[in-house]
Amino acid sequence: MLLTVAVALNPVGIDFLRSAFFAGEQLARNIAQPIVLTAMAILALIGALEWLVRVLIINRRARGGTTA
């Protein structure tokens, strides 16, 4: 997740996000918006999977279960 934030907040990532939503040309917005929205959906899915794995690990440790 930190790598994703670093990629999104570098100058190229900020420029791409800006062109997706604030570009003066409709063509630029039409090209960039689906890419940005798909990337955001994938990141949300990765975040949800990470949260689920952490919850499962915490619950397993609380029960005293083994990993082997």
RONUKE-600678 format. One record per residue (C-alpha): residue number from 1; residue in one letter; x, y, z. Coordinates in pm, 1 decimal, decimal comma. Example, Ala and Ser with C-alpha at 12.3 -4.5 7.8 and 13.67 -1.06 7.14 Angstrom:
# RONUKE-600678
1  A  1230,0  -450,0  780,0
2  S  1367,0  -106,0  714,0
//
This chain:
# RONUKE-600678
1  M  0,0  0,0  0,0
2  L  291,1  236,0  67,0
3  L  425,9  174,0  -281,8
4  T  87,7  265,6  -424,9
5  V  81,5  592,7  -234,9
6  A  435,2  670,0  -351,8
7  V  340,5  603,2  -714,1
8  A  22,8  810,3  -692,0
9  L  187,5  1106,5  -519,9
10  N  493,2  1146,6  -740,9
11  P  479,9  1420,2  -1007,5
12  V  386,6  1179,8  -1289,1
13  G  107,3  1020,7  -1083,5
14  I  -33,6  1357,3  -980,8
15  D  -25,9  1471,1  -1343,3
16  F  -211,8  1158,0  -1452,4
17  L  -476,0  1203,6  -1181,0
18  R  -513,2  1568,8  -1276,7
19  S  -554,2  1479,8  -1643,4
20  A  -816,4  1218,9  -1554,8
21  F  -1047,0  1462,6  -1381,0
22  F  -943,6  1820,5  -1456,9
23  A  -813,7  1812,9  -1814,4
24  G  -943,0  2072,7  -2055,0
25  E  -986,3  1816,0  -2329,7
26  Q  -1265,9  1561,5  -2323,0
27  L  -1047,8  1303,8  -2501,9
28  A  -783,9  1316,2  -2228,2
29  R  -1049,3  1271,2  -1959,4
30  N  -1212,3  983,5  -2149,9
31  I  -880,9  801,9  -2178,7
32  A  -750,7  860,2  -1826,4
33  Q  -1068,4  822,3  -1616,7
34  P  -1128,2  449,0  -1677,4
35  I  -761,6  377,1  -1606,1
36  V  -765,0  573,8  -1280,6
37  L  -1099,8  434,2  -1166,3
38  T  -989,0  76,8  -1241,7
39  A  -666,4  131,9  -1048,9
40  M  -863,1  272,9  -755,0
41  A  -1096,0  -29,8  -755,5
42  I  -799,3  -268,5  -763,3
43  L  -635,2  -82,0  -474,2
44  A  -957,1  -98,6  -272,8
45  L  -972,1  -473,4  -336,3
46  I  -610,3  -517,2  -227,9
47  G  -679,8  -312,5  86,2
48  A  -985,3  -524,7  168,8
49  L  -790,2  -848,5  117,8
50  E  -507,9  -720,9  336,6
51  W  -755,2  -629,4  609,2
52  L  -921,5  -971,9  585,5
53  V  -590,8  -1155,2  615,0
54  R  -490,2  -945,0  915,4
55  V  -824,4  -1012,2  1087,9
56  L  -792,9  -1386,7  1024,3
57  I  -437,3  -1392,7  1159,4
58  I  -534,7  -1195,4  1469,9
59  N  -832,9  -1423,7  1536,5
60  R  -620,5  -1736,4  1489,3
61  R  -359,1  -1606,2  1733,0
62  A  -628,9  -1517,3  1986,9
63  R  -764,6  -1873,9  1968,9
64  G  -420,7  -2022,7  2011,5
65  G  -427,0  -2211,5  1683,3
66  T  -113,9  -2324,5  1509,0
67  T  -6,0  -2230,9  1158,4
68  A  128,8  -2578,7  1071,0
//
